[in-house]
Amino acid sequence: MSWKIILGKPDQTYIIGKRWIKKNIPKTKRISKPRHKNPELGDIYDIGMRYLPDNPTDRINLWVCMQTGTILKSAPKLKDVPKSKVKPSKPKVKVVPKAPKAKKIVKPKPKPEPEVATEVKKIPKKSSFTTITSVSEVKGIGKAVVDKLAAVGVNTIGDLISKHSQEVATLIGRKSDVQIKKWQENAREMLK
């Protein structure tokens, strides 16, 4: 069922309908759910202080029924619905402490004989990178940066590590030397 009601002063009218209520009345103003219900009217909303068309000078607090559009001038009689049923409590069970168990005597196990180690010691792999390796091999340095570094005379890992990070940053046009420090750390890791 659809309904619309016009309320308000002659120069200020409100067309109240289901959409208007859903849009303009917050859920906190809805009094019929979940704790109250009026069996004759259904869902009831408090729409606040409004002007009635027959008396456009006095504002009164109005209530509206969502299903029928009935306007109520006073708070409706509401039937309270209990929040929840009280669950019966379970009878308390007394806990009786158990007697301690007798301790078992455990004989110590004989220690196994040490085995002869047959592991082969791993020889650390020697790095294939040297100080004359190109800076293009360093992690994090791309092709464009390699060209910029080559233009300022930094062609090898040794050149990159030997220069101060701030100096390299200014030469290639960077504001900060944070990235240069990371490249230098990566280059040192490659030489290990």
N, C-alpha and C positions, 0 to 999 in steps of 0.2 A: 504494500500500500504506500502510495506517495502522497505527501502533503507539504504545504508551504503556508506560513503565517507571517503577516506583515506586522511588525511592532515598531514603536518609536515615535518621535516627534514628527510633525508634518515635514520639517526640513531634514530630518535625520531618520530614515526608516531602515529597518533591518528585515530582510526576508529570511525567515528562519525555516529551515528544512533539515532533512537528515544530513545532507552534505555539509551544511553550515555548522551543525552541531559537531560533527566529526572533525571539522577543520578548526573551529574556534573554541570549543569547550574542552579543556584538558581532562584527561581520564580521572584525575583526582577529584573533580567535581561530580563525577558520576556516582550517585548514591545507591543505585539499585543492585550493583554487583560489587563484590562477591558476597557481601555480608547482609544486604537488605534486599527485600523483594516485595513489591506490591502486586498481589495476584490479579487485581482488576486492571491495572494500568501497564504493568511490565517494567521495562527499563525506564528510569526517571533520571533526568539531568537537571542540575541547578544551572540556569543560564545567566544568573547574576541579576544586577539591578538594571531594569529596562523600563521604558515608557509603554503603556498600553495605548492603542489607538483612540479609545474612548476618553482617556484622561492624559493628554500629552504634557501636563505640567508636573505631575508627581511620578517619581520613579519608585518602583517597588521590586522586591526580589521575586523572581519568577522561576517556576519549575515547568519542565515540559516532558511529556511522555514520548518516548522514541517511536513507539509503534503507531500511535493514533494521532499524535500532534496536539494532544490536549494540553492547554496552558493552565497551570495551577497557581493561585495567588498565595497559597500558604503551603508550608512543608507537608507533604503527604504523610499519611499514617503508614509507617513501615513495619514490616514484620522482621524481627531479628532472627537471623539464621546462625546457629552456633558455629564457631570457627572450626572445631573438630571434635569428634567424640573422644572422650577420655578412655584410653586403653587400660584394661585391668592390668595391674602390676603382677609380675611373676613372683611366686613365693620364694623367699630367700633360702638358699641351701647352705647349710653349715659345712664348712670345709674342715675335715678332720686331718691333722697332719699324720703322715705315714712315718712308721718307724724307720730309722736309718738302716740301710742294707749293710751287711757285713762286708768288710773290705777283703778283696782277694789279694793274695800275695803273688806278685808277678816276679818271675825269675828274669834277671837280665839276659838278653840275647847275646850270644857271642858276637864279637865284632868281626866283620868280614876282613879277610886279608887284603891289603892294598894291592890294587892291580897296577901293572906296569903301564905307564902312559904310552899310547901309540899314536897320539895326535901329531900331526905334522904342523910345525909352526908356519903361520902364514907370513910370507915376506911382503911387506907393504909395497904396493905397486908404485913405481916411480912415475911421476907426472911426465907426460909427453910435452907439456907446455914449458917454455922458457921465457926469459925476459925479452927475447927478440920476436916473440909471437905477436901477431897483429892484434890490435885492440878490437877487431871485429869478432874475435873469438870469445870476448868477455860477455858474460851473461848480463842482459839488460841494455846493451849498446846496440842500437839499430844502424841501418845503412846510412841514414841521414846524419846521425851523430858521428859516425866514422868519418864521413866527408868533412864535417866541421872540425873534428879533432885533427885530421890530416892537414887541413888548411893552416892550423896554428902550430904544427910541428909535433903533434903527439901521434906517432904511428905504431908504437909497440907498447906492450904491457909495461916494460921497464920505464918508458917515458911517462906513462900514466901514473905509475906508483911514485916516481921520483919528484913529480911536481906537486905543489900545494893545491889542495882541492879548491880553495877560493880563487886561486890564480887561473886554474883551468876553467872554472865557472865563468869568470869575467871574459876570458878569451873566446869562449864559444857563445857568449851572450845570454847566460842564465843568471837569474837574480840570486838564487840560493845554491849552496854547494852540497846540499844534502844528497842529491842524486850522484854527484861526483864521488862522494865518500863511499856510497854503496858500490859503485863500479870499482873503486880501488880495493875494497874488501873482497869483492868477487875475484879480482885479478890476483890478490895475494893467496886466496884459496886455491886458485888454479896452479900456482907455483909450488904448492906443498906436495 
